[in-house]
């Protein structure tokens, strides 16, 4: 089943997933021998090999009450988890077998009028990559084996569920992306995160940041929540998703909050109570797929089948602004009032202090400098660790390991090296911006950078530079932006809203006749690009305009230039937020001289040389 096929089904009906596999297996009172011996007792996934009748019985129990989708018995089927039982090398076999068992049962219950489906279950494993428990590549490779096994065994779709660390989720999605690229066979994907009782994911991620991070992935069809709590505790987050998610919403709660009785988790939510909440989620909020997690039995799920049989899919009014995120929170790419401030002080090429900290490998100091910019009013931080003579890949790895969990603001990855960009994206749990692409060498840079952006869900800055150099006139800037937009969207699969155009500017204080109109052309180009590509965004490195002037003059000119750029539609500005002044705080003469310089209202002709 492709993502498009799943979306088509959801236009016409609410789908029902099954309930708790673990709870249902516990009800069978299995012995250690059923699992294959004492050493394997508790490894539910190995039952696919040692006693396939057990998962078959679970599937039958839920199919009998009328569910549309059953999940494979593979929640812990990644080699990372199976290694704890000495079964890492059997990951492919176990996952393939889990899908074959589910496929057999689904085919038995399907009719010409009503198909049933197999969802390949991919759990979070037992490792949190954001905390350094495991490297991204190792986790992705483990998931790749699981994906291949599930797909080869006959899964119709994949569900990456009970996500606790967004970096773990991104590793799973990278594995799925690579499988699709390798085989050429797309498959529908559901991502389901877990919000704990404290109101965030285990790593502290807010629901808005989770949505922001996953929303750009074109391989993800449906986004939602499962596990940790009952439906009551999910209410506000479900409401948020239904009001903001452009993707259909999936909800699979536990049968209430667990209570430890005799060393076992017991769940007390009744089928009636589950029905009450889930009916509300479907008919009032617009949830598209429902099911049950820990503690839910066929008795619970039969009530969900009843809800789905009576409900029509609800048309949701969604309000979503494309955004970027850290592991904790998200920031929209357009704010009212604008602009989104991109702090420029974590750049080894532009900040003397950051360069010194990098050379000293003072990582705590770098984190502190990042945090200072938060206090200064930055919304996003530009991060560049490129410095002559140093290993940029190593430096990015070390810095990003710390920035991922210690810096609350989203990051802009600033590098000319593709390996550095990927190293950063593999270590960043949120949604980053990549700086940048251009057409200086034709499509060469786009060809290398944009596939990375798609694979890791990043936005990208596009500089108005082509084979002839930096575009100087508004017409040329728009022309280059148009070429980049068409290639990025039509050839490389990006969306217009993933593009942030930098119309660039030249220094206005050099006295060079060639650049007298640079300010006018840059500002005019912003307006043209915003009109021509309304879903894209615009950005400027504002301080370039004042290069070469004294410090006070730079502050004044940057502030005035930013004011007029915002009037033209600028969304983001790379600046030192501390050194931007509102116009009313600038004395009138300085403000007027800056305006005349920006708009080239010259009082004299250039002198003859």
Secondary structure by P-SEA (a helix, b strand, c coil): ccaaaaaaaaacbbbbbbccaaaaaaaacccccccccccccccccccccccaaaaaaaaaaaaaaccccccccccccccccccccccccaaaaaaaaaaaaaaaaaaaaccccbbbbbbbcccccccccccccccaaaaaaaaaaaaaaaaaaccccccccccccaaaaaaaaaaaaaaaaaacbbbbbbbbbbbcccccccccccaaaaaaaacccccccccccccccccccaaaaaaaaaaccccbbbbbbccccccccccbbbbcccaaaaaaaaaaaacccccccccccccccaaaaaaaaaaaaacccccccccccccccccccccccccccccccccccccccccaaaaaaaaacaaaaaaaaaaaaaaacccbbbbbccccccaaaaaaaaaaaaccccccbbbbbccccaaaaaaaaaacccbbbbcccccccccccccccaaaaaaabbbbbbcccccccccccaaaaaaaaaaaaaaaccccccccccbbbcccccccccccccccaaaaaaaaaaaaaaaacccbbbbbccccccccccaaaaaaaaaaaaaaaaaacccccccccccccccccccaaaaaaaaaaaacccccccccc
